Amino acid sequence: MALARTSGHVLGNPDNMAVFWSRRKQLELRKTLQLYVYLQIHQPMADRKSER
């Protein structure tokens, strides 16, 4: 019940929810971007190694 009470408190404030969700989306986007960039950099190197 404590969990429901705290989440209800957060859910009760739409501004908090909007901030929470946007922050979460930004984190997810950043993670996917970092992964994409990482693959762009490291994938060609792996391909070159396998070609040898």
C-alpha positions as CSV (number, residue, x, y, z in Angstrom):
1,M,0.0,0.0,0.0
2,A,2.9,2.3,0.7
3,L,4.0,2.0,-3.0
4,A,0.5,2.8,-4.2
5,R,0.4,5.8,-1.9
6,T,3.7,7.2,-3.1
7,S,2.9,6.5,-6.8
8,G,-0.6,8.1,-6.3
9,H,1.1,11.2,-4.9
10,V,3.3,11.4,-8.0
11,L,0.5,10.6,-10.4
12,G,-1.7,13.2,-8.7
13,N,0.6,16.0,-10.1
14,P,0.5,16.0,-13.9
15,D,3.5,18.3,-14.1
16,N,5.6,15.8,-12.2
17,M,4.4,13.0,-14.5
18,A,5.2,15.1,-17.6
19,V,8.7,15.9,-16.3
20,F,9.2,12.2,-15.3
21,W,8.2,10.9,-18.7
22,S,10.1,13.4,-20.8
23,R,13.2,12.7,-18.7
24,R,12.8,9.0,-19.2
25,K,12.3,9.5,-23.0
26,Q,15.4,11.6,-23.2
27,L,17.4,9.0,-21.4
28,E,16.1,6.3,-23.8
29,L,16.9,8.4,-26.8
30,R,20.4,9.2,-25.5
31,K,21.0,5.4,-25.0
32,T,19.9,4.5,-28.4
33,L,21.9,7.3,-30.0
34,Q,25.0,6.2,-28.1
35,L,24.5,2.6,-29.1
36,Y,24.0,3.7,-32.8
37,V,27.2,5.8,-32.8
38,Y,29.1,3.0,-31.0
39,L,28.0,0.6,-33.7
40,Q,28.8,3.0,-36.5
41,I,32.4,3.4,-35.1
42,H,33.1,-0.3,-34.2
43,Q,31.2,-2.2,-36.9
44,P,33.5,-1.2,-39.8
45,M,36.5,-2.1,-37.7
46,A,35.1,-5.6,-37.1
47,D,34.3,-6.0,-40.8
48,R,37.8,-5.1,-41.8
49,K,39.3,-7.5,-39.3
50,S,37.1,-10.4,-40.6
51,E,38.1,-9.6,-44.2
52,R,41.8,-10.2,-43.5
